[in-house]
Amino acid sequence: MEHDVKPVVLDRKACYAALTAHDSRFDGKFFVGVSSTGIYCRPVCRVKRPKEKNCSFYASAAAAEAAGYRPCLKCRPELAPAWPPALSPVDAAGRLARKAAFTMAEDCLADHSLEDLAGRLGISSRHLRRIFYAEYGVSPVQYLQTLRLLLAKNLLTDTVLPVTEIAMTAGFGSLRRFNTLFKERYRLTPRSLRKTDAPPDKGITLLIGFRPPYDWDGIISFLAGRAIPGIESVAGGASGRASYRRTVTVPDKGSVCRGWISVSAAAKKDTLALTVSPSLIPVLSKVLSRVRLLFDTGCSPQEIYERLIVMNTIAPGLCRPGARLPGSFDPFEMSVRAVLGQQVTVKAARTLAGRFAQALGGEITTPFEDLTHTFPQPENIMALKKPAETILGELGIIRSRSRSIYALAEALTAGSITLSPEADPEAEMEKLLLLPGFGPWTVNYIGMRALSWPDAFPHTDYGIKKALPGKTAKEILALAENWRPWRSYAAINLWNSLSGGT
């Protein structure tokens, strides 16, 4: 470790006040180690409040574990929401560190080394260690080790997966290594947390934490209105009891895993329940990461609301607490959906996307009658034997949009464009603008949902104009300057204010 680098210094008084108040705004943003018990907790933990003199505060769970603390079995640090993205343009190091953390969480680096990760971020491995230590208080290796252990702990606590399979899923190379490290860190045997070794045949269910408030009805209504037939569906209506279901395709070491997921509001406070088909267990960390993006569980809703509440001066109730930015499970799917949605209604775009998926995607068997296909991947489009314009034209997709979809698939396959939160969203949006048929509306919509960029704003959108009557596109864009860096959330609030959305 470079000795001239110091980790972020937390304000002890502020952290202890947040702990005393069980303040959910700080959940996942720091952890508290209690010297009298040797345990570390989330600030929302409901155990008896420790004395301040016995508390140490850490920027990450990994830093608390590196200091010798083991995770609380009550508040379960593995359920803490992820850090929100660093948005300040002057905090380039923080943005890079959080992108690195996201990538590690996505696959526990099962497919890449830390050197590969640094290369993907365009920095040296030494610089990666420096910025990571400054942001999280530990080295990338220590952070990765804790990620794997906490994922395993989560699986041991909530599922019936065999211990050996859990060790492999969490990225450990051997069961012996997993057992040894688990005992050393947590002073428990893995089997002491587990329910049974009966194999799952109907999927496994895990919890995903978020910072409240969470406008579940708002996001489920948004997704229901845009669900691609055969790929996605919402059951139970747009209410707290509704569940979102979809088929998925996830790359895995040169091949793909296909299956289905279901997400609902969990009975346990401030969590979502994710059920995953058995076929997706080998890529579970990737599925978890993508679902967190899709349902925006890492955002800080109070911070966003305090910035956007000025919208209510335009129309009372225009901005609601807990509104989330719906992301995407599959960025290519979301981008194709954006192209198909150009200058047509939501219903028409859904119809075209459904035809596209059923003609070019793969058939799949699921427990849900309305989920029958997986969405095609860029490679499927590039492998078409006839020109894309001919095949897509037969589906009712006009020539210009067919060209746009093919150009996007070509760019993604070649690697000239990257649609992932680890990429620089503004740079990727600039590249998208160079593709045929990709104008500002399409690129900003992709930025919002496929890149999870919180400051995109499709100011020419029909729904946004409808929500702000009497204003020109230029006036809307100028007004939106007041909502930076949360303009994507402003757009969601504007759409949510309309009956039926946009």
C-alpha positions as CSV (number, residue, x, y, z in Angstrom):
1,M,0.0,0.0,0.0
2,E,1.3,3.4,-0.9
3,H,2.0,5.2,2.5
4,D,1.1,8.6,1.2
5,V,-2.6,7.7,0.7
6,K,-5.1,8.2,3.5
7,P,-8.6,6.9,3.5
8,V,-11.6,9.1,3.9
9,V,-12.0,10.4,7.4
10,L,-15.5,10.0,8.9
11,D,-17.0,12.5,11.3
12,R,-17.3,10.5,14.6
13,K,-20.0,12.8,16.0
14,A,-22.1,12.8,12.9
15,C,-21.8,9.0,12.5
16,Y,-22.7,8.3,16.1
17,A,-25.7,10.7,15.8
18,A,-26.8,8.8,12.7
19,L,-26.4,5.5,14.6
20,T,-28.4,6.8,17.5
21,A,-31.2,7.9,15.2
22,H,-31.0,4.7,13.1
23,D,-30.9,7.1,10.2
24,S,-31.6,5.2,7.0
25,R,-30.0,7.9,4.8
26,F,-26.6,6.6,5.9
27,D,-27.3,2.9,5.5
28,G,-24.4,1.5,3.5
29,K,-22.4,4.7,3.6
30,F,-20.6,3.7,6.8
31,F,-20.4,0.8,9.2
32,V,-19.8,0.8,13.0
33,G,-17.5,-1.6,14.7
34,V,-18.2,-2.1,18.5
35,S,-15.1,-3.0,20.5
36,S,-17.1,-4.5,23.4
37,T,-18.6,-7.2,21.1
38,G,-16.2,-7.5,18.2
39,I,-19.1,-7.0,15.8
40,Y,-19.8,-4.4,13.1
41,C,-23.2,-3.2,12.2
42,R,-25.2,-1.0,9.8
43,P,-26.3,2.4,11.2
44,V,-29.9,1.2,11.0
45,C,-29.2,-1.8,13.3
46,R,-31.8,-2.1,16.1
47,V,-29.6,-3.7,18.8
48,K,-29.0,-1.9,22.0
49,R,-27.1,1.3,21.3
50,P,-23.4,0.9,22.1
51,K,-21.4,3.6,24.0
52,E,-19.7,6.1,21.8
53,K,-16.3,5.3,23.2
54,N,-16.7,1.7,22.0
55,C,-17.5,2.6,18.5
56,S,-15.2,2.9,15.4
57,F,-16.6,4.0,12.1
58,Y,-15.6,2.6,8.7
59,A,-16.3,3.6,5.1
60,S,-17.0,0.0,4.0
61,A,-17.8,-3.4,5.4
62,A,-14.4,-4.5,4.1
63,A,-12.7,-1.9,6.2
64,A,-14.6,-3.0,9.3
65,E,-13.6,-6.6,8.6
66,A,-10.0,-5.6,8.0
67,A,-10.0,-4.1,11.5
68,G,-11.0,-7.4,13.0
69,Y,-14.8,-7.1,13.3
70,R,-17.3,-9.7,12.2
71,P,-20.7,-9.0,10.7
72,C,-23.8,-8.6,12.8
73,L,-26.3,-11.4,12.4
74,K,-29.2,-9.2,13.1
75,C,-28.8,-6.2,10.7
76,R,-26.9,-8.3,8.2
77,P,-24.3,-5.9,6.5
78,E,-24.6,-7.9,3.3
79,L,-28.1,-6.4,2.8
80,A,-26.8,-2.8,3.0
81,P,-27.5,-0.7,-0.1
82,A,-24.5,0.0,-2.3
83,W,-22.9,3.4,-2.4
84,P,-24.6,5.9,-4.8
85,P,-22.4,7.0,-7.7
86,A,-19.9,9.8,-7.2
87,L,-21.2,12.6,-9.4
88,S,-18.9,15.6,-8.7
89,P,-16.8,16.4,-11.8
90,V,-13.9,17.3,-9.5
91,D,-14.0,13.9,-7.8
92,A,-12.7,11.8,-10.7
93,A,-10.9,9.5,-8.3
94,G,-14.0,8.8,-6.4
95,R,-16.0,8.0,-9.5
96,L,-13.3,5.6,-10.7
97,A,-13.2,3.9,-7.3
98,R,-17.0,3.4,-7.3
99,K,-17.0,2.1,-10.8
100,A,-14.3,-0.4,-9.8
101,A,-16.4,-1.5,-6.8
102,F,-19.4,-1.9,-9.1
103,T,-17.5,-4.2,-11.4
104,M,-16.1,-6.3,-8.6
105,A,-19.6,-6.7,-7.2
106,E,-21.0,-7.7,-10.6
107,D,-19.0,-11.0,-10.9
108,C,-16.6,-11.0,-7.8
109,L,-13.9,-10.8,-10.5
110,A,-14.5,-14.5,-11.4
111,D,-13.7,-13.7,-15.0
112,H,-11.0,-11.0,-14.6
113,S,-8.0,-10.0,-12.5
114,L,-7.4,-6.7,-10.8
115,E,-5.0,-5.8,-13.5
116,D,-7.7,-6.4,-16.1
117,L,-10.1,-4.2,-14.1
118,A,-7.5,-1.4,-13.9
119,G,-7.0,-1.7,-17.7
120,R,-10.8,-1.5,-18.3
121,L,-10.9,1.7,-16.3
122,G,-7.9,3.1,-18.2
123,I,-5.6,3.4,-15.2
124,S,-2.7,1.5,-13.7
125,S,-3.2,-1.2,-11.0
126,R,-1.1,1.0,-8.7
127,H,-3.4,4.0,-9.2
128,L,-6.4,1.7,-8.7
129,R,-5.1,0.6,-5.3
130,R,-4.5,4.3,-4.4
131,I,-7.9,5.6,-5.2
132,F,-9.6,2.5,-3.8
133,Y,-7.9,2.8,-0.5
134,A,-8.8,6.5,-0.3
135,E,-12.5,5.8,-1.0
136,Y,-13.1,2.6,0.9
137,G,-10.2,2.3,3.4
138,V,-9.0,-1.0,2.1
139,S,-7.2,-2.4,-0.8
140,P,-9.1,-3.8,-3.8
141,V,-8.1,-7.4,-2.8
142,Q,-9.5,-6.9,0.8
143,Y,-12.7,-5.4,-0.6
144,L,-13.1,-8.3,-3.0
145,Q,-12.5,-10.8,-0.3
146,T,-15.3,-9.3,1.8
147,L,-17.6,-9.1,-1.2
148,R,-17.2,-12.8,-1.6
149,L,-17.7,-13.6,2.0
150,L,-20.8,-11.5,2.4
151,L,-22.3,-13.0,-0.7
152,A,-21.7,-16.4,0.7
153,K,-23.2,-15.4,4.0
154,N,-26.3,-14.1,2.3
155,L,-26.7,-17.4,0.4
156,L,-26.1,-19.4,3.5
157,T,-28.7,-17.4,5.5
158,D,-31.5,-17.2,2.9
159,T,-31.2,-20.2,0.6
160,V,-31.0,-24.0,0.6
161,L,-28.0,-24.1,-1.8
162,P,-25.4,-26.7,-0.9
163,V,-22.3,-25.2,0.8
164,T,-20.0,-26.3,-2.0
165,E,-22.1,-24.6,-4.6
166,I,-22.3,-21.4,-2.5
167,A,-18.5,-21.4,-2.3
168,M,-18.2,-21.6,-6.1
169,T,-20.9,-19.1,-6.7
170,A,-19.2,-16.6,-4.4
171,G,-16.0,-16.8,-6.4
172,F,-13.9,-19.1,-4.1
173,G,-11.6,-21.4,-5.9
174,S,-12.0,-24.2,-3.4
175,L,-14.3,-25.3,-0.6
176,R,-11.3,-25.7,1.8
177,R,-10.2,-22.1,1.2
178,F,-13.8,-20.9,1.7
179,N,-14.3,-22.8,5.0
180,T,-10.9,-21.6,6.4
181,L,-11.5,-17.9,5.6
182,F,-15.1,-18.0,6.8
183,K,-14.0,-19.5,10.2
184,E,-11.1,-17.0,10.5
185,R,-13.2,-13.9,9.7
186,Y,-16.6,-14.8,11.2
187,R,-15.7,-17.3,13.9
188,L,-18.5,-19.5,12.5
189,T,-18.7,-22.6,10.3
190,P,-20.6,-22.1,7.1
191,R,-23.1,-24.8,8.0
192,S,-24.0,-23.0,11.2
193,L,-25.9,-20.4,9.1
194,R,-27.5,-22.7,6.7
195,K,-31.0,-24.2,6.6
196,T,-30.7,-27.5,4.7
197,D,-28.7,-28.9,1.9
198,A,-31.8,-29.8,-0.1
199,P,-31.2,-28.7,-3.8
200,P,-33.5,-25.9,-5.0
201,D,-35.8,-26.9,-7.8
202,K,-38.0,-23.8,-8.0
203,G,-35.4,-21.1,-7.6
204,I,-33.8,-19.3,-4.7
205,T,-34.9,-16.1,-3.1
206,L,-32.6,-13.4,-1.8
207,L,-33.2,-10.0,-0.2
208,I,-31.8,-6.7,-1.6
209,G,-31.6,-3.7,0.7
210,F,-32.5,-0.1,-0.2
211,R,-32.6,3.3,1.5
212,P,-36.2,4.4,2.1
213,P,-38.5,5.8,1.1
214,Y,-39.0,3.7,-2.0
215,D,-41.9,4.5,-4.4
216,W,-42.5,0.8,-5.3
217,D,-45.9,1.6,-7.0
218,G,-44.2,4.2,-9.2
219,I,-41.4,2.0,-10.5
220,I,-43.6,-1.1,-10.9
221,S,-46.2,1.0,-12.9
222,F,-43.4,2.4,-15.1
223,L,-42.1,-1.1,-15.8
224,A,-45.5,-2.5,-16.4
225,G,-46.3,0.1,-19.0
226,R,-43.2,-0.7,-21.0
227,A,-43.0,-4.5,-20.5
228,I,-41.9,-6.3,-23.7
229,P,-44.4,-9.1,-24.4
230,G,-42.9,-12.5,-23.9
231,I,-39.9,-11.1,-22.1
232,E,-41.3,-9.1,-19.2
233,S,-44.6,-9.0,-17.2
234,V,-46.0,-7.5,-14.0
235,A,-48.4,-9.6,-12.0
236,G,-50.7,-8.5,-9.2
237,G,-51.3,-5.0,-10.6
238,A,-49.4,-1.8,-9.9
239,S,-49.5,-2.0,-6.1
240,G,-47.4,-3.0,-3.2
241,R,-48.2,-6.7,-3.9
242,A,-47.2,-6.6,-7.5
243,S,-44.2,-8.6,-8.8
244,Y,-42.0,-7.9,-11.8
245,R,-40.9,-11.0,-13.8
246,R,-38.7,-11.4,-16.8
247,T,-36.5,-13.8,-18.7
248,V,-32.8,-13.1,-18.8
249,T,-29.6,-14.0,-20.7
250,V,-26.3,-13.6,-18.8
251,P,-22.8,-14.1,-20.3
252,D,-20.7,-16.6,-18.5
253,K,-17.1,-17.4,-19.5
254,G,-17.7,-17.6,-23.2
255,S,-21.2,-19.1,-23.0
256,V,-24.5,-17.8,-21.7
257,C,-26.9,-18.7,-18.9
258,R,-30.6,-18.3,-19.5
259,G,-33.4,-18.3,-17.0
260,W,-36.0,-16.1,-15.3
261,I,-36.2,-13.8,-12.3
262,S,-39.1,-12.4,-10.2
263,V,-38.8,-9.2,-8.0
264,S,-41.3,-8.1,-5.4
265,A,-41.5,-5.8,-2.3
266,A,-40.4,-8.0,0.6
267,A,-42.1,-8.3,3.9
268,K,-38.8,-7.5,5.6
269,K,-38.5,-3.7,6.0
270,D,-36.6,-1.8,3.3
271,T,-35.8,-4.8,1.1
272,L,-36.8,-6.3,-2.2
273,A,-37.2,-10.0,-2.7
274,L,-35.4,-11.5,-5.7
275,T,-36.2,-15.0,-6.9
276,V,-33.8,-16.5,-9.4
277,S,-34.2,-19.7,-11.5
278,P,-31.8,-22.5,-10.7
279,S,-30.2,-22.1,-14.1
280,L,-28.9,-18.7,-13.1
281,I,-27.1,-19.7,-9.9
282,P,-23.7,-19.9,-11.6
283,V,-24.0,-16.1,-12.5
284,L,-25.9,-15.1,-9.4
285,S,-23.6,-12.1,-8.5
286,K,-24.2,-10.7,-12.0
287,V,-27.9,-11.1,-11.6
288,L,-27.9,-9.4,-8.3
289,S,-25.9,-6.5,-9.6
290,R,-28.2,-6.0,-12.6
291,V,-31.3,-6.2,-10.5
292,R,-29.9,-3.5,-8.2
293,L,-29.4,-1.3,-11.2
294,L,-32.9,-2.1,-12.6
295,F,-34.6,-1.2,-9.4
296,D,-32.1,1.6,-8.4
297,T,-31.6,0.3,-4.9
298,G,-28.3,2.2,-4.4
299,C,-29.7,5.7,-4.7
300,S,-30.1,8.2,-1.9
301,P,-33.7,9.3,-2.2
302,Q,-33.7,12.0,0.5
303,E,-30.8,13.8,-1.1
304,I,-32.4,13.7,-4.5
305,Y,-35.8,14.8,-3.2
306,E,-34.2,17.8,-1.4
307,R,-32.7,18.9,-4.6
308,L,-35.8,18.3,-6.8
309,I,-38.4,19.6,-4.4
310,V,-38.1,22.9,-6.2
311,M,-40.2,21.1,-9.0
312,N,-43.2,21.4,-6.7
313,T,-43.1,25.2,-7.2
314,I,-44.1,24.5,-10.8
315,A,-46.9,22.2,-9.8
316,P,-47.6,20.9,-6.3
317,G,-46.9,17.2,-6.0
318,L,-44.8,17.1,-9.2
319,C,-41.8,15.6,-7.2
320,R,-42.5,12.6,-4.9
321,P,-40.2,11.2,-2.2
322,G,-38.7,7.8,-3.0
323,A,-39.0,8.0,-6.8
324,R,-36.5,5.7,-8.5
325,L,-34.8,5.7,-11.8
326,P,-35.7,2.5,-13.6
327,G,-32.5,1.0,-15.0
328,S,-32.2,-2.0,-17.2
329,F,-31.2,-5.6,-16.8
330,D,-30.0,-5.8,-20.4
331,P,-28.5,-2.6,-21.8
332,F,-28.8,-3.8,-25.4
333,E,-32.5,-4.7,-24.9
334,M,-33.1,-1.3,-23.4
335,S,-31.3,0.5,-26.2
336,V,-33.3,-1.4,-28.9
337,R,-36.4,-0.5,-27.0
338,A,-35.4,3.2,-27.1
339,V,-34.8,3.0,-30.9
340,L,-38.2,1.4,-31.4
341,G,-39.8,4.0,-29.3
342,Q,-38.7,6.9,-31.5
343,Q,-41.8,9.1,-32.4
344,V,-44.3,6.3,-31.6
345,T,-46.5,5.6,-28.6
346,V,-45.4,3.4,-25.7
347,K,-47.9,0.7,-26.8
348,A,-46.6,0.7,-30.4
349,A,-43.0,0.4,-29.1
350,R,-44.0,-2.5,-26.9
351,T,-45.6,-4.3,-29.8
352,L,-42.5,-3.9,-32.1
353,A,-40.2,-5.0,-29.3
354,G,-42.3,-8.1,-28.7
355,R,-42.2,-9.0,-32.4
356,F,-38.4,-8.4,-32.4
357,A,-37.9,-10.6,-29.4
358,Q,-40.1,-13.5,-30.6
359,A,-38.6,-13.5,-34.1
360,L,-35.0,-13.2,-33.2
361,G,-34.7,-14.3,-29.5
362,G,-34.7,-17.8,-28.1
363,E,-37.6,-19.8,-26.7
364,I,-37.5,-20.6,-23.1
365,T,-39.7,-22.6,-20.6
366,T,-40.6,-20.7,-17.4
367,P,-43.2,-21.1,-14.6
368,F,-45.0,-18.1,-16.1
369,E,-47.3,-18.5,-19.1
370,D,-46.5,-15.0,-20.4
371,L,-42.7,-15.4,-20.4
372,T,-41.7,-17.4,-23.4
373,H,-38.6,-15.9,-25.0
374,T,-35.3,-14.4,-24.2
375,F,-34.2,-11.1,-25.8
376,P,-31.7,-11.5,-28.7
377,Q,-28.1,-10.4,-28.0
378,P,-26.0,-8.2,-30.3
379,E,-24.3,-11.4,-31.7
380,N,-27.6,-12.7,-32.8
381,I,-28.2,-9.6,-34.9
382,M,-24.7,-9.7,-36.4
383,A,-25.3,-13.4,-37.4
384,L,-28.4,-12.7,-39.5
385,K,-28.1,-14.3,-42.9
386,K,-30.3,-11.7,-44.6
387,P,-29.7,-7.9,-44.3
388,A,-31.1,-6.6,-41.1
389,E,-33.2,-4.1,-42.9
390,T,-35.0,-7.0,-44.7
391,I,-35.6,-9.2,-41.7
392,L,-36.6,-6.4,-39.4
393,G,-38.7,-4.8,-42.1
394,E,-40.8,-8.0,-42.1
395,L,-41.6,-7.3,-38.5
396,G,-42.9,-3.8,-39.2
397,I,-39.7,-2.0,-38.2
398,I,-38.9,0.8,-40.7
399,R,-35.6,0.9,-42.6
400,S,-34.0,3.8,-40.6
401,R,-34.6,2.1,-37.2
402,S,-33.4,-1.3,-38.6
403,R,-30.1,0.4,-39.6
404,S,-29.8,2.0,-36.1
405,I,-30.3,-1.4,-34.4
406,Y,-27.7,-3.1,-36.6
407,A,-25.2,-0.2,-36.1
408,L,-25.7,-0.5,-32.3
409,A,-25.2,-4.3,-32.4
410,E,-22.1,-3.9,-34.5
411,A,-20.6,-1.3,-32.1
412,L,-21.3,-3.4,-29.0
413,T,-19.9,-6.5,-30.6
414,A,-16.7,-4.7,-31.7
415,G,-16.4,-3.1,-28.3
416,S,-16.3,0.5,-29.7
417,I,-19.3,1.3,-27.4
418,T,-19.8,0.1,-23.9
419,L,-23.2,0.2,-22.2
420,S,-22.4,-0.4,-18.6
421,P,-22.2,1.8,-15.4
422,E,-18.5,1.1,-15.3
423,A,-18.1,3.1,-18.5
424,D,-18.0,6.9,-18.7
425,P,-21.7,7.6,-19.5
426,E,-21.1,11.0,-21.0
427,A,-18.3,9.7,-23.3
428,E,-20.5,6.7,-24.4
429,M,-23.4,9.0,-25.0
430,E,-21.2,11.1,-27.3
431,K,-20.3,7.9,-29.2
432,L,-24.0,6.9,-29.5
433,L,-24.8,10.3,-31.1
434,L,-22.5,9.3,-34.0
435,L,-24.5,6.2,-34.9
436,P,-27.2,6.5,-37.6
437,G,-30.6,7.4,-36.2
438,F,-29.4,8.2,-32.7
439,G,-30.6,11.7,-31.8
440,P,-30.6,13.5,-28.5
441,W,-33.9,11.9,-27.3
442,T,-32.7,8.4,-27.9
443,V,-29.2,8.9,-26.5
444,N,-30.5,10.6,-23.3
445,Y,-33.1,7.8,-22.7
446,I,-30.3,5.2,-23.1
447,G,-28.2,7.3,-20.8
448,M,-30.9,7.3,-18.2
449,R,-31.8,3.6,-18.3
450,A,-29.0,1.6,-19.9
451,L,-26.1,3.6,-18.4
452,S,-27.9,4.5,-15.2
453,W,-26.7,8.1,-15.6
454,P,-28.6,10.3,-13.1
455,D,-28.1,13.5,-15.0
456,A,-29.5,12.7,-18.5
457,F,-32.5,14.6,-19.6
458,P,-34.6,14.0,-22.8
459,H,-36.0,17.5,-22.9
460,T,-37.7,17.0,-26.3
461,D,-39.8,14.1,-25.0
462,Y,-43.5,14.4,-25.6
463,G,-44.4,13.4,-22.0
464,I,-42.1,15.9,-20.5
465,K,-43.6,18.6,-22.7
466,K,-47.0,17.5,-21.6
467,A,-46.1,17.6,-17.9
468,L,-44.7,21.2,-18.4
469,P,-47.4,22.8,-20.6
470,G,-46.7,26.0,-22.3
471,K,-43.0,25.6,-22.3
472,T,-40.8,25.1,-25.3
473,A,-38.1,22.5,-25.5
474,K,-35.5,25.2,-25.0
475,E,-37.2,26.6,-22.0
476,I,-37.6,23.1,-20.5
477,L,-33.8,22.5,-21.0
478,A,-33.0,25.8,-19.3
479,L,-35.4,24.9,-16.4
480,A,-33.7,21.5,-15.9
481,E,-30.4,23.2,-15.1
482,N,-31.9,23.8,-11.7
483,W,-32.2,20.0,-11.2
484,R,-28.6,19.0,-11.8
485,P,-27.1,16.5,-11.2
486,W,-30.5,14.6,-10.8
487,R,-32.2,15.5,-14.1
488,S,-32.9,11.8,-14.9
489,Y,-34.9,11.7,-11.6
490,A,-36.7,14.9,-12.6
491,A,-37.7,13.3,-15.9
492,I,-39.1,10.2,-14.0
493,N,-41.1,12.5,-11.7
494,L,-42.5,14.3,-14.7
495,W,-43.5,11.1,-16.4
496,N,-45.0,9.7,-13.2
497,S,-47.1,12.9,-12.9
498,L,-49.0,11.9,-16.1
499,S,-51.8,9.4,-16.2
500,G,-50.3,6.5,-18.0
501,G,-46.8,8.0,-18.3
502,T,-45.0,8.4,-21.6
